Amino acid sequence: MILNDVNPNAKIGKDVKIGNFTTICDDVEIGDGTIIEPNVIIYPGARIGKKCHIFPGSVISAIPQDLKFAGEYSTCEIGDENVIRECCTLNRGTAASGRTVIGNNNLIMAYSHIAHDCVVGDRCVFANNATLAGHVIVGDYVILGGKTACLQFIHIGSHVITAGGSLVDKDIPPFVKAARYPISYAGVNSLGLQRRGFSRESINNITDIYRYVFLKGLTISHAVELIKEQYGHTDEGKQVLGFIGNANTGLMKGYTFVKRK
């Protein structure tokens, strides 16, 4: 006997599997081939793509945990082939943008939280207990270590990896590793870039670019001038310069060695 509550107005695609004790409300759309495990709640405004897999205890498209929310219509839009593990919470948007957006082929591990108005790219991995506050923007191929916490309005560039337990209170530009407290540059994500087909020349360019930004003691404006002059014609230079130009909260710190007495 199937014991679930599926609103008759929900739009359910072909070959969707829905486990026992799952609730699917009105104004929900679920794409073909998606698996919804038992004890999941999917609230109005959810737009879930094809071949996703949502594990028990997850809550999708609940209203925002934002005191300014006044009941306005909004959505939580999830792309194709995402895996959302146990007890994750993905909230819908507010009047600020009207939606929370998750791309394709992401792995969101157990107990992770994605708050209102966040935008997450494709092929990201959020390890257990990763948390995004409202209005966070995350690029493609980002790996957040377990218990990484991102403050509101943070931007994280593509191909970033953070250490477990990181508190992200500044923007993290693309292609780098970030760790420590306060969140700081910990090198270029060379291994991740190699795995994704970046050439040795591109990785060397990225390494040189971030020497200007984080390791030479330059002001950001001076570093930007040098990057424009030497790497402004390259794809990686354009991406870094574009990110710096749109940074909301200021960039994370460079790494500094502390001599022990």
N, C-alpha and C positions, 0 to 999 in steps of 0.2 A: 504494500500500500504506500502511495506517495503522499507525504504530508508536507506540502509547501503551499505558499500563498502567492499566486501569480495573478496580478491584476489583468482582467481581460483586455484592457486597452493598451497593455504593454506590447511593443513590437518585438517579437522573438523570431530570430532567423531560423534557418534550416539546421538540423542536427545539433541543436543546442541541448546540453545536458544540465538539468537543474536538480540539485540534491535535496534531500529531505530537510524540512524546517527552514527553508530559505524563503525570504520575502522579497517579491519584486513588485514595486509600486507602479502607479499610473505614470505616464510620460517617461517611460524607459524604453530604450532601444538596445538590443543585443544582437550582434552580428553572427553570421553562420559559423557553426563549429565551435562555439565558445563553451567552456565547461564552468559551471557555477557549482561549487561544492556545497555540502550542507551548512546550515547556520550562517548564511550570508544575508545581509540586508542591502538592497539596492533601491535607493530613494529616487523620487522624481528628479528629472533633469539629467539622469545618467545616459550617456551615449557610449556604448561599449562596442568595440570593433570585432573583427573576425578572429577566431582561433585563439582567444584569450583563455587563461585558466586562473580562476579566482578561488582561493582556498578558504577553509572554514574560518568564521569569525570576522571576516572583513566587512567593512561598512563603506559603501560607495555612494557618493553624492549627497551625504548628509549636509544640513545647512551649516554655514560657516561658524566657526567659533570666534566671532567678531561682534563686539557690542554695537558697532555701527550698522550691522545688517538689519534691514527693516522689512524682510520678507519679499524683496524684489525677485523677479524671475531670473534664474541663472542655471548654468549647466556644469556638469563634470564630464569632459570628453576624453575618452580613452581609445587609443588607436588599436591596431591589429597585433596579434601574437604577443601580448603582454602576459607575464606571469606575476600575479599578485598573491603573495604568500599569506600565512595565517595572521589574522587580527590587524590587517592594515586599515588605515582610515584615510580616505581621499574625499575631501570636501568640495562642494561646488563653489562657484564664484560669488562675487558681490557686485554691487553697482559699479565698482571701479573698472572692471573689464567684462563682467558678465559671465565669465567661464574660467574653469580650471582645465588645463590641457595637458594630457600625457601622450607622448608620441607612440612609436611602434617598437616592438621587440625589446621591451625593457623587462628587467627582473627587479621586482620590488620585494625585498625579503621581509620576514615576519616583523610585525609591530611598527613598521614604518608609517610615517604620517606626512601627507602632502596637503597643505592648507589651501585656503581660498586664493584664487587668482594666480596660482603658480603655473608656470609653463615648463614642461620637461621635454627634452628632445627625444632622439631615438637611440636605442641600444645602450641605455644606461644600466648600471647596477647599483642599487641602493642596498647596502648590507643591513643586517638586523638593527632596528631602532633608529634608523636614519630619519631625521625630522626636518621638514621645510616649513618655516613660518610663512605668512602670507606674502604674495607678490614676488616670490623668488623665481628667477629664471635660470634654468640649467640647460646647457648645450648638449650636443650628442656625445656618446661614448664616455660619459662621466661615470666614475666609480666613487661612491661615497662610502668610506669605511664605517663599520658598525658604530652606532651612537654618535655619528656626526650630526651636529645641530646647526642649522642655518637660520640666521636672523632675518627679519622682514626686509624685503627689497634688495636682497643680495643677488648679484649676478655671478654665475660660474660658467666659464668658457668651456668649449668642447675639449675632450681628451684630457680632462683633469682627473687626478686621483687624490683623495684625501686620506690621511691616516685615521685609524679608528679613534673615536673620542674627540674629534676635532670640534671646536667651536668656531664657526665661520661668521665673523662679524665685519669682514671686508670683502670686496669683490676679488675673485680669483681668475686671472686671465687664462687663456687657452694654453694647452700643451704641457702643463706643469704638474708637479707634485706639491702638495701643501700639507703642513703638519705643525706641531707645537702650539703653544699658547703664549702670546697672541698668534693667530694663524699666520704662518710665514712660508716663504718660498723654500722648497726643499729639493730643488733641481728640476730638470726637464723630465717628463714622463717618456723617456727614450724607449723603454721596452714596449710600452703600450703603442707608441707610434710605429715602431718596427713591425709589430704584429698586424697593424692596420695598413701596411704597405707604404709608409712614408720612406722616401729615399734618404740615404746617408747625408746627402747635400742639404735636404730640407731640415733634418734633425740638427745638423751642424749650424745652419742658419738660425734656427730657433734657440739653440744654446747661446750663440753669440748675442742675439737680441736680448735675451734675459740677463746676460752679463751687464749690459747697459742699464737695464731696468732695476736690477736688484743687487748687483755685486760691486759696482764701481763707485758707489757713494754719490751718484749724480742725482740732481733733481729730476722729477718726472718730465718736466718740460725740456730739459737738456737731453735726456735720454730719448725722448720722442724725436727731437731734431736729428740726432745721430742715426736713429733707426730709419727715419725717412730718407736720409742721405744715402745710407748703405744698403738698406733692405726694403725700401718702400716699393720697389718694383716686384717683389716676390709675393707669392700668395700668403706665406706665413707672416711676412711683414705687414701686409695689408690687414690680416685678421687681428694681429696683436694691436696695431695702431687703431683699428676700428673699435676694439674692445676698450682700450684705454680712453678713447674719446667719448665713450658712452658710459663710463663707470659711474655708478650712482653713489656709492658709499666710500669711495677711495680704494686704492689697491691694498692688498695685504702687504706685510712687511717683507723686506729681504732678510736673508739669514745672516746673523752676526755671531761671530765666535766670542765667547766669554772666557777670558783666561782665568784659570783657577790660581789662587794665591798659594 
